[in-house]
């Protein structure tokens, strides 16, 4: 863009394009900081401004977040610490109308700007609000088109700020939900740690005491008890490794296929059970969907390796008929699948089937269990593309 006519006549299309960039950032589930950066960049492009900034005020007279566009990292470092809520920034935070100025340097509120700060002239700033709550301020400076910012620009930035408020709120909600999910996941793992490892450590302690008591009067029995100590210690170590492995965050930077392949390779080396992986062009899911699919695969693999007494476990991932299909199939002991739907949360001795179904539902997918005593188990996740 570069003209007032562009801001007016083509403004609606440009606004939708800029807003879609911010919404896209949210749908990718980026952090709040990254969403703010997308908003600032979109605003600068929308109104053809050389500089743009967005500040989110804190309760201590400063800004919890302050992102800029048009200033290099080196320039930002020379500028110094984050600005305080004073001068023009304070006027924008506490005023109820946009600020559109021909030359900000001539305003009485223009004070306290760092020496290394870029020279600003024409200026346009508005508040980003959620009702009466001020989420932040966004301002632009030095419009590339001669003549400075116009009334149409002011209206356009105000409209954009209203959409930016939605993007910021959604990003904050996503981060909050992600924090709750992490807490719930760690609580679940803590329960597993207590149930599986603590019981084995308790048994190990009792067995060691028995061996100590028998050491002098029954050496043969002592040897048996010490062998039991060794077995229990090995089992406890295996349980700890499994839980610690689950506690490690899933690194999906390389995509679901690469991450699952790496996970399967590690499990194949760590267990006597043969764990295999196959994939057919399934790297097409959004980031959050990939995370859920990965966690379901983890849970299903954990069940197969811990409970099924399987010789082989196959993990298959494929894109079929507008769906991504994930299957974890084992040839182990299986169970009565009809009982899975009757559980109250501690289903099938802690297999976590209810948790997997909830996760599948959260991304619009479906989870099915094909199992029977003596013929193994197949966990199947289908997620629409």
N, C-alpha and C positions, 0 to 999 in steps of 0.2 A: 504493500500500500504506500501511497505517498501524497495523496491529495485529499482535500476536504470532501470532494465528490466521492472519492473512494470510501471515506469513512461513513458517508451518508447513504449513497446509492447501493454500494456493495457491502455495507456494514453488517447487514443481517447474516449474509453468508459467511463473512469473515468472523463474525462473533461466534456463529455455530462451530466454525472450524477451530477457533481458539478454545472455546469451551470444551469441544470434544477432546482436545489434547489433555486438558485437566481431568476430564472424566476418564479418559483412557489410562491416565496415571493411577487413578483410584482403582480401576478394574484390574490393573496389574498388581495391586496391593503393595505399592511402594510405601515407604515411610512418609510421615507427615512432612519432613524436611524436603524430601524429593518431590512431593506434590506441590509444595510451595515454590520450588524451583521451576516446575513445569508452568505454574500459573504466571510467574514473573516473566518467563521467557515468552509465553503466549501473549501477554499484555504488551510487551515491548514490540513484538512483531505486528500485533493488531493495530497499534497506533503509531508505528514507525518512529519509535523513540530510541535514542542512543542509549539512554540509561533507564533502568527500572529497578525498583526495590520493593520488598514486602517485609514488614515488621510485625511480629506477634508480641504484644506487650506482656510483661510479667507483673507480679505484684510488688516488685521492689524498685520500681521507677526506671527499669531498663527494658530490654527485649529478650524474651526467651529464644526467639528465632528471628534472624534477620538475613534474608537472602537477596542477592543483587544480580543484575544482568548488565553486561557492558563494562564491568570492572574485572581486570585479570586478578589472579591469585596474588601476584607480586604487588599490584597496586593496593589490593585489599589489605595485605600485610602491612604496607607502609601507612595506610590510613589509621590503623591501630585498633583498640578494643571496640566492642559493640557500642552504638550510640545510646545515650540516655533519653528519657522521655522529656525533652526540653525543646525550646524554640519552636520551629515549624512542625516538628514531629508531635510535640505536645498539642499544638494548635489543631492539628489534624485529628488526633485521638479524641480530643474533647469538643471539637466543633461538630455541628450537625449538618454542615454543607460541604460539598467538594471545594478544593482549593485549585483554582485555575489562574495562573499568574504569567504575565509577560516576561518578568525578570524577578526571580525569587530573591536575588541579591539586594533588591531595593526595599524588601519587606522588613518591618521592625522585628519580626520573629526570626529573621535569618541571623542566627548567632550560634557560636559554638561548633562550627563546622571545622574539621581537622584541616591542617595546612595541606596535607597530601591528597585531600579529597578532590575529585575531578571538578572542574568549573561548571556549575549549573546555571542555566539562564531560564528559558521558558519551562514551566512546571505545571503538572496536573496530578492531584492526589485525591483519593477518596478512601472512605472507611469500608472495611469488610465487616458486615454485621450479620448476626443471627438474632433477629428481633431487636431487642434493646442491647444485647451483648455485643461488644466490639471485639471481634476476633483478631483484627489486625488493620493495618493501613497499607495501601498500595499506592505508589507514586511513580510518575514518569517524568523525565526531564530531557531537554534538548531534542525536540522533534526535528527529524531530518528535513522534512518539508519546510520551506521558508514560511514564516508567518506565525509560527507557534501553534499551540493547541487551540482547538475551536470548541464552540458550544456542542457541536455534534460529537467531538471527541470526548467531551465530558459526559455526555449521555451514554456513549458507548462504553466507557470505562466503568461507569456506575452499573450498567447492566451486567458487564463482565464480572464485576466485584460480587454481585448477587449470586452468580453461578459459582464463583470461586469459594464463597461461603459454604455452599453445599459440598464442594470437593474437599474442603478442609475438615468439615464435620464428619464426612464419610471416612476420610483417612484416619481421623482420631478414633472413630468407632472401630475401625478395622484393627488398629494397633491395640486398643483396649481388649477386643475380642481375642486377638492373638496372645496377649498376655494371659488372659483367663484360660485359653487352651493349653498354654505351656504349664500353668499351675496344675490344671486337671491332669495333664499327662504325667507330670512328676509325682502327683499324689497317687496315681494308679501304679506307677513303678515303685513307689515307696511301699505300697501295700504288697506288691509282688515280692519285693526284697524281704519284707518282714515274714511273709508266709513261707516262701521257699527257702531262703538262706538262713533266717533266724532259727527255723526248726532244725535244719541240718546241723547248724553250729551247736544247738542245744544237745542234740543226740551225740555229736562228736565229743562234747565236754563230758557227758555221762559215760560214754564208752572209754574215754581216756582215764576217768576215775576208776572204772572197773578194772582196767588193765593194771593200774597202779596198785590196787588192792590185792590183785592176784599174783603180782610179780614174784613174790617169794615162795608161796605155797603151791602154785599151779603154773609153771612156766609154759606148758603147752597151751593152756587156755589163754594165757597172756598174749602169746603170739597171735592167736585168733582175734583177740580183741584189738590188738594193734593193727592187724590187717583191716579190721572194720574201721578203725580210726583213719587209716590211709584212704579207704574208699569214700568215707564221708567227707574227708577234707577235699578230695578230688571233685566230688559232686558239688560241694559248697563253692569251690573255686569256679567250676563251670557255671553255676547259677550267677555268681557275682559278675563273671565276664559277660554273660548274656544281658544282665540288667545294665551294666556299664555301657555295653554296646548300644542298647536302646536309648540310653541317656544322651548319647552323642547326637547332635542335631543332624538331620538329614541335609547333606550338601547336594542340592539339585541344580547347582550352577551349570552343570553339563547336560541337564535334561534328565527325564525320568528313566529312559533306557540305559544311559551310561551309569546312573546312580544305582539302579537295581542290579545291573550286571556286576558292579563292584561289590555290592552288598552280598550277592549270591556267592561270588568268588571267596569272600572272607569266610562266610558260613561253611562253604564246602571244605575249606582248609581246617576249620576249627572243629568239625564234627565228623564222626565216622560215616554218617549218612551222606550219600551222594546228592548234592544239590546242584541242579542244572538250570540254565536260563536260555530262553529263546525269544526273539522279538521280530516283528514285521512292521516297519514304518508306523510307530505309534507316538512319535515325539510331536504331538499336535495339541496337547491339552494346556489350558491356562495354568499359571504357576500354582495357584491354590489347589486346583484339581490334581495336579501332579503330586503335591505334598500329601493330600489325603490318600491318593492311590498308593503312594510309597508307604505310608503308615499302615494301611490295610495289608499290604504285602508283608510288611514286617511282622504284624500280628499273626497272620496266617502261617508264616514261616516259623515263628516262635512256637506256635501251637504244634505244628508238625514235628519239629525237632525235639520238643520237650515232652509231648504227650503221646504221639502216634506210634513210636517205636518203628519208624519207617526205614526202609532200605534206601529209597530214593524220593526226592522231592523235586518236582518240575515247576518252574515259574515261567509262564508264557504271557506275552504282551503283544497285542495285535490290534490294528484298526480294521473294523469290519462293518459294512452297512451303516455308515454314519455313527458308529459307536467305537469307543476304545474298550477292549475286553482284556481284563487281567485275570489270570487263573493261577492258583497255587494248588497243585495236586500232589498227594502223597499216596504211597501204597501201604500205609500203616494199618493200625488196628481199627480205625474208624469209630463211629458211634451211631446211635439212633438219631438220625437227623430230625425226626418228627418231634423229639423232645426239645429241640433248640428253641422253638417258638414259645415254649411254656415257662421259660426261666424268668426270674425276677431281677435279673441283672448279674447274678453270679452264675451265668449259664454254663452248662457242661463243664463243671469243675474249674471254672475260671478261664474258659477259652475266649472270652471277650466277644462273643458273636453279636450281642446286642450293641456293643460299642462300635464294632465294624459296620453294622447296619446303619447306625446313626451317622457315622462318618460318610458312608455312601450316600445317604439321603441328603446330607448337607451340600453336596455338589450335584444334586439331581440324578444320581446314579442308583442302581439297584444291586443288591448283594444276594446271591443264592448259595446254598450249601447242599452239595450232593455227597451224602455219606451213608454208610451202613456198617454195622459191626463186621469186621473181618475183611472189608474190601476198600479200605482207604477213604480219603476225604478230598473233595475238590471245592475250594472256595472260589467263586466267580463274581467278579465285579464288572458291571457294564456302565459306562459313562457316555452320554451323548456328546457328539462333537458340536 
